[in-house]
């Protein structure tokens, strides 16, 4: 499976929040190690994409899994009158709370959404902030980190609270 977005290490800096995420281990997509596939087709112009970092713990306790996350994404994208198309990359991560300073090792996922409908950058970003907010609310997360990318290059990083 080919994913047209950067799903590697991420860093963000903001006046009150900063951090990073480093994937650990092999990148698996649908249980197989990700490799480059031959191109089947090619679109015109750069593609806007979103990458959301989501943890599955509430505090130090594991609570959610990818099936819970998929349900939220489908529900929100339907409400937005958009296709629910997304890629889910399962991983283990380390999160340090900006509120308490405590660090948690947890399973989680990256959700990757491509703007395949041609929505404007502003409309796509608004949809992705709404998606991140609902994920944070539904999965009781302190925040969800949202990256907005264009052609795989990070253009903006936002911490979204419930």
C-alpha positions as a printed Julia matrix, in Angstrom:
162×3 Matrix{Float64}:
   0.0    0.0     0.0
   1.33   3.42   -0.93
   0.56   6.37    1.32
   1.14   9.84   -0.19
   1.94  11.49    3.12
   4.91  11.68    5.45
   4.21   9.21    8.28
   7.64   9.32    9.93
   9.04  11.38   12.8
   7.19  14.61   13.59
   8.23  17.7    15.58
   6.14  20.71   16.54
   6.87  24.01   18.26
   4.37  26.53   19.47
   4.51  29.23   22.16
   2.93  26.98   24.81
   3.25  23.47   23.34
   6.13  21.6    21.83
   6.94  17.98   21.3
   7.78  15.24   18.93
   6.73  11.77   17.92
   9.06   9.0    16.74
   7.57   5.81   15.32
   9.22   2.72   16.78
   9.76  -0.41   14.71
   8.86  -1.41   11.17
   6.06   0.41    9.41
   3.27  -2.09    8.84
   0.27  -1.43    6.65
  -2.48  -4.06    6.81
  -0.05  -6.37    8.6
   2.66  -6.16    5.92
   5.85  -4.14    5.85
   5.24  -1.03    3.75
   7.1   -0.87    0.45
   6.94   1.34   -2.61
   4.35   0.16   -5.15
   4.32   0.84   -8.88
   2.19   3.87   -9.73
  -1.26   2.91  -11.01
  -2.31   6.48  -11.82
  -1.18  10.03  -11.24
  -3.2   13.07  -10.24
  -2.63  16.66  -11.25
  -1.19  19.13   -8.8
  -0.21  18.85   -5.14
  -2.48  17.07   -2.66
  -3.48  18.39    0.74
  -3.37  15.73    3.45
  -3.89  15.51    7.19
  -2.08  13.29    9.66
  -3.62  12.92   13.12
  -1.76  11.34   16.05
  -4.1    9.48   18.41
  -3.34   7.55   21.59
  -5.45   4.66   22.85
  -4.88   5.14   26.59
  -6.88   7.22   29.0
  -4.23   8.25   31.49
  -2.0    5.21   31.92
  -4.75   2.65   31.18
  -5.29   1.17   27.69
  -8.91   1.83   26.75
  -9.4    2.06   22.97
  -8.33   0.28   19.8
  -8.3    0.98   16.09
 -11.89  -0.21   15.65
 -13.06   2.54   18.03
 -11.06   5.1    16.07
 -12.43   3.91   12.71
 -16.0    4.34   14.01
 -15.32   7.95   15.0
 -13.7    8.8    11.66
 -16.59   7.26    9.7
 -19.2    9.08   11.82
 -17.53  12.49   11.53
 -16.77  12.23    7.81
 -20.39  11.2     7.14
 -21.61  14.2     9.13
 -19.25  16.35    7.02
 -20.79  14.8     3.89
 -17.38  13.45    2.87
 -16.13   9.99    1.98
 -14.81   8.24    5.09
 -11.62   7.24    3.23
  -8.59   7.2     5.53
  -5.51   5.13    6.3
  -4.8    3.93    9.83
  -1.2    3.22   10.79
  -1.02   1.35   14.11
   1.96   2.07   16.29
   3.32   2.38   19.77
   4.21   5.87   20.88
   5.33   7.95   23.83
   3.25  10.96   24.87
   4.16  13.6    27.44
   1.19  15.52   28.83
   1.44  19.29   28.44
  -0.84  19.6    31.5
   0.84  17.24   33.98
   4.28  16.6    32.45
   3.74  12.85   32.89
   4.91  10.51   30.16
   2.9    7.53   28.93
   3.95   4.67   26.64
   0.86   3.66   24.7
  -0.5    2.01   21.63
  -2.11   4.37   19.16
  -2.48   5.24   15.51
  -1.91   7.81   12.84
  -4.97   8.66   10.79
  -4.1    9.86    7.31
  -6.75  11.63    5.26
  -6.15  12.87    1.72
  -8.19  15.73    0.31
  -9.47  13.75   -2.66
 -12.63  15.82   -3.11
 -10.88  19.03   -4.13
 -12.07  21.0    -1.09
 -10.24  24.29   -0.6
  -7.31  24.32    1.81
  -9.39  26.31    4.31
 -12.38  23.94    4.1
 -10.16  20.84    4.37
  -8.34  22.24    7.43
 -11.68  23.06    9.08
 -12.91  19.49    8.45
  -9.71  18.04    9.92
  -9.85  20.22   13.06
 -13.46  19.07   13.55
 -12.34  15.46   13.08
  -9.48  15.86   15.58
 -11.81  17.52   18.11
 -14.35  14.7    17.88
 -11.63  12.03   18.16
 -10.29  13.75   21.28
 -13.8   14.0    22.77
 -14.94  10.47   21.9
 -11.71   8.75   22.98
 -11.27  11.0    26.04
  -7.85  12.28   24.92
  -6.12  15.35   26.34
  -5.34  16.38   22.76
  -4.95  15.06   19.24
  -2.02  16.36   17.22
  -3.01  17.37   13.69
  -0.57  17.96   10.86
  -1.71  19.63    7.65
   0.53  18.62    4.75
   0.81  19.55    1.11
   2.5   16.95   -1.07
   3.92  15.31    2.06
   5.47  18.52    3.45
   4.15  19.76    6.78
   2.52  23.18    6.44
   0.92  23.46    9.89
   0.76  21.52   13.15
  -2.09  22.04   15.62
  -2.86  20.55   19.01
  -6.63  20.0    19.17
  -8.43  19.56   22.49
 -11.87  18.03   23.03
